[in-house]
């Protein structure tokens, strides 16, 4: 299966950057970045869950959680699920999850 890649716009050196929505809400830069990563992961999990076109009960069985938890997941209750749990869900939905750590651009 071919891996889908997402391209991000390159930042122009020296150009001012807009603060993220989480920074605008008052979170510090590190916490804002963590929340951004979690929200991207969450959105991908929900998209994959919808693509399976299962009932909430069958999706619950696949994810290893209860139907009320599926309802919370699909209903946007992102704070109820850890990044680790979202990674587990992505894997159960057939994703190959890879974590990449690299040096920040200067």
C-alpha positions in Angstrom: 0.0 0.0 0.0 1.3 3.4 -1.0 1.9 5.8 1.9 0.1 9.1 1.7 2.3 12.0 2.4 1.3 15.5 3.4 3.3 18.4 2.2 3.5 21.5 4.3 4.4 25.0 3.0 8.0 25.8 3.7 8.5 28.7 6.0 10.3 31.7 4.6 13.4 32.5 6.6 13.0 35.7 8.5 9.3 36.0 7.7 7.1 36.5 10.7 4.9 33.4 11.5 1.4 33.5 12.7 0.8 32.0 16.2 -1.2 28.8 16.2 -4.8 28.8 17.3 -3.6 27.2 20.5 -1.1 29.9 21.1 -3.8 32.5 20.4 -5.8 30.8 23.1 -3.0 31.4 25.6 -1.1 28.1 25.6 2.7 28.4 25.6 4.6 27.4 22.4 5.5 23.8 23.6 2.0 23.0 24.8 0.4 24.6 21.7 2.6 22.3 19.5 1.6 19.2 21.5 -2.1 20.1 21.2 -1.7 20.7 17.4 -0.1 17.3 17.0 -2.9 15.7 19.0 -5.7 17.4 17.1 -4.1 16.4 13.7 -3.9 12.7 14.9 -7.5 12.9 16.3 -8.8 14.2 12.9 -7.1 11.4 11.1 -8.5 8.7 13.4 -12.0 10.1 13.1 -11.7 10.2 9.3 -10.4 6.6 9.2 -13.3 5.6 11.5 -15.9 7.1 9.2 -14.2 5.4 6.2 -14.9 2.0 7.8 -18.6 2.8 7.6 -19.4 0.7 10.7 -22.1 1.1 13.3 -20.8 2.6 16.6 -21.2 -0.9 18.2 -19.0 -2.6 15.6 -16.5 0.3 15.6 -16.3 -0.1 19.4 -15.5 -3.7 19.1 -12.8 -2.9 16.5 -11.2 -0.2 18.7 -11.5 -2.2 21.9 -13.7 0.4 23.6 -17.4 0.8 24.6 -20.0 2.3 22.3 -20.4 5.3 24.5 -16.6 6.0 24.1 -17.0 5.7 20.3 -19.8 8.3 20.6 -17.4 10.6 22.5 -14.7 10.0 20.0 -16.9 10.8 17.0 -18.5 13.6 18.9 -15.3 15.6 19.3 -14.4 14.9 22.9 -10.7 14.9 22.1 -9.7 15.6 25.7 -11.1 12.2 26.7 -8.4 10.4 24.7 -4.6 10.4 25.2 -2.2 10.6 22.2 -1.2 7.0 23.0 -4.9 5.8 22.8 -5.4 7.7 19.5 -2.3 6.0 18.1 -3.7 2.6 19.2 -7.0 3.5 17.5 -5.2 4.5 14.3 -3.3 1.1 14.3 -6.5 -0.8 14.9 -8.1 1.0 12.0 -5.2 -0.1 9.7 -2.8 2.8 9.9 1.0 2.4 10.1 1.9 5.0 12.7 5.4 6.4 12.7 6.8 8.9 15.1 9.6 11.1 13.8 11.9 13.3 15.9 14.3 15.7 14.2 16.2 18.8 15.1 14.3 22.0 14.7 15.1 24.2 11.8 17.1 27.2 12.9 
